[in-house]
Amino acid sequence: MDSTAFPEKRIVIVDDDDLVARSLKETLRRNGFTVPAVFKNGEDAVRELPSINPDLVLMDIVLKGHMDGIETAEQILESFRVPVIYFTAHDDNDVLQRVAGSAPYGYLIKPCRSGELVSAIKIALARHRVEQALFESERRYRAIFDNVSDVILISEVSGERIGPFVDANEAALRKLGYEREELLNLSLADICDENCADDCVAMLRGLLEEGTASCDMILVGKGERRLLVDVNAHQFPLNGKMLVLSICHECTF
């Protein structure tokens, strides 16, 4: 393989077998990868990984030290979002169940051919690239969602009714005075002032029938906070569910 194929991809090896680690390192270098570090135990790998900033980790399961490879991989995935491929001689059912629970990016049985190793790394890096793009997209959406000054509430349609909120932006929490967990146990009908109850019921009925509805109402928050708002709501499908987006623009009493 062209040695310049992966000039910027940095692969860290975690394996306490010196012979295997040297062989892996040489194979990776021959195929154009950089190997900035080799660790014999999970503790060292977790401690040093942030300063190395690798693109991927090759992880043995049985390691010296207090953490095995699966525990180490779980910490790496959770703390650093670095993809991990297991490279191990162990394939019994108990181990495989633990491996599956740690959501790895690959699993190779020693010994494996150079082509298998490189293919597994390429697939893992491609998957991680897609996941990172989705993560960044979701982060941008969340930043926009939470910086809108209007109260935004999202509910799920369940049968013939609109259920409790499944999400709310920071403006909703701040203006209504609820913690997120508290608000997500409530619905639009729960926070509508009793004097506006008929309007709220009519709006929700129209929303279910037409897919969109609007009305003016008073939202009641904690501590008897009251907001006069112009509510515009519409249904939209997402991941097989029907959701309701309610944008509540605050008006002046």
N, C-alpha and C positions, 0 to 999 in steps of 0.2 A: 504493500500500500504506500501511496505517496506520503512521505514523512511530513509534508507541510499541510496535510488534510485538516488537522485540528491544532493549529499553532497556538491558540489561546485557551484551549480547554485544559483545565487543571484538575487532575484526578488524585485524590488522597487515598492511600491504602491503609487499612487497619487490619493487621494480621500478625499474630505472635510467632509465626513460623518464618524464620529468616530466609530459608530456601525458597519458600513459596512467594514471599514478599519480593525477593530479588527477581524471581522469574516474572512476576506480574509487572514489576517496574520496567524491566527490559522490554517486555512485550508491548506495554503501553508506549514507551518511548519510540520503539520501532514503528509504531502506527501513528506517530505524530502528536501524541499527547504529552503534556508536561506533568511530572510527578513531583510536587513541591515538598511532600512529606510522607513518611511511613511511620505509623504508630503501632505499638504492640499491645496497648490496652485502651479501653474506652475512655477512661478518665483523662488521659493525655489528649486524646482526639477531641473530646468536647471542650477542653480548656483552650487548646491551641487553634481550633478551627476558625474562630472569628478573625484572627490575624492572617490566616492563610487565604480565606475566601475562595474555596475550591468550587468547581462546577459540579463535581460529583464525588461520592465516596464509595469505594469498594470495601465491603465489610465482611470479615469472617464472623461466624456466630460464636465459636468457642474462643474466648480471650482470657488472658491473665488479668487479674485485678478483680474489683468488686462488681463490675458491670459486664455482662456478656454482650455479644454483638447486637442482639435484638434490643436490649435496653439502651445501648448506645445509639442505635439508629433512631429509636423513638425520640430521644432527646435532640438529636441532630435535625430530624424532620420538623419537630415542634418549635425548636428555638431558632434555627437558622434557615429553614426552608431549602435545605440542600438535598438533592435526590440521593438515595442510597440504593446500591445493588448489593445483594448478599452473594458472597463467593465462598462456598463452604462445602465440606464433605458430608454434612449431616442433612438427611432427607427423611427422617422418620416422621410419623403423623403428628406427634406432639409438637415437634419443632416447626413443622409446616403450618400448623394452626397458629402458633405464636407469630410466625413470619407474616402470615396473611393479616393478622390483627395490627401489625405495625405499618401497613400500607407501603411496602417497598416499591421501587421502580424496576426491580428485576431480581431474579434468583438463579444463580448458576451453580452447578455441581462440579466440584474439583474432581479430576482435572477437566478442563474444557479447551477446545481449540481456540486459537487466536481469533479466527473469524467470528466464532460465537461470542467471544468477549467483546470485540469491537462492535458487532451488531447490537448487542444488548446495551452498550453504552450509547450508541447513536439513537436507539429507540428511547432510552431513558431521557437523554438530553432534549430530544424533540418533544416528548411528553411534558417535560418540565417547562420548556419554552412556552408551550400552549397554556399551561396552567398559570404561569407567571403573567402572561398577557391577560388572562381572565381575572387574575387577582388584582392587577393594576387597574383594569377596567372597573371592577367592583369598588375599588378604593376611590377612584375618581367619582363614580356615581354617588358613593356615600358622602364624600366631601361636598358635592353639590347639594344633595338631599338635606344634609344637616346645616347648610349655610343659607338655605332659603328662609326668608323671614315669615312667610305664611305657615300656618299650622298644616302639616301634611300627615294624614292618617291612612293606613292601608289595612283593609279587612279582607276576610275570605268569605266567599259565598258558600254556604252549606245547605244544599237542598233548596228549600223555598225561603231561606232566611239569610240575613247577613250576620255573620258571627263576630266574635271579638276582634279587636285590632291584632294584626300580626306584625306591624311595624309602625313606627312613628318617628318623626324627625326631632331634632333638638329643640326647635321652636315650640313644638307641641308640648314637650316635657317642661320647658321653661315657663311657658305662658299658662299652662294648666296646673303646674306645680306637682306633677306626678313623677315618681320614679318609673323607669321603663317597665319593670316587672308589674307594677301596679296598673299602669295604663293598658298593658297588653292583656289584662283580664277583663277589660271593659269594652263596650261597643259604643257606636255613635248614639244609640238610644239611651245608653246609661249616662252619658254626659250632656244630654240635651235638657235644658231648663223645662220644667213641667208646663210652663206657659206656652212653650213651643212644641209640645209633644205631638199635637195633631199634625202640624207642619212637617215634623220629622218623620212621622209614620207615613204620611202621604209621599214624601220625597223618597223614602226607602222603597215604598211600593212601586213608585214610578221607575226607580232605578232597576228593580228586578224585572219589570215589564219591558222597559225601553232600553236599558243598558246605560242610560245617562239621566241625570236629574240635578236640579239645583234649587236652593231656597235660602232665605235668611233665617238664622236661628241664634239662640244664645247658648253657648257652651258653658258648662259649670265645672270648674276645677276644684282642687282641694282648697279648704279655707274659704269656701263660698266665692272663689274667684269667678268672675263672669266675663265672657267675651262675646260681643255681638259680631257675628261672622256671616259672610256670604259664602255658602258651601256650594262647590261645584264637584260633582262626583260622577265617575263613570267606571264601568266594568272593563276588565281586560284579562285575557288568558295568560298564564305563565306556568310552565312546567306541568301542564295537565290540570291546573287548578284555575278557578275563576276568582279573580281578586277585584276589590273595589278601591280605587284611589279617590280620596276625598281631600280637596284643597280648600282650606278654610281661610279666607282673606278677612282680616280684622277690620271692622267698621267702627265708626264713632257712635256712641249712644246719643 
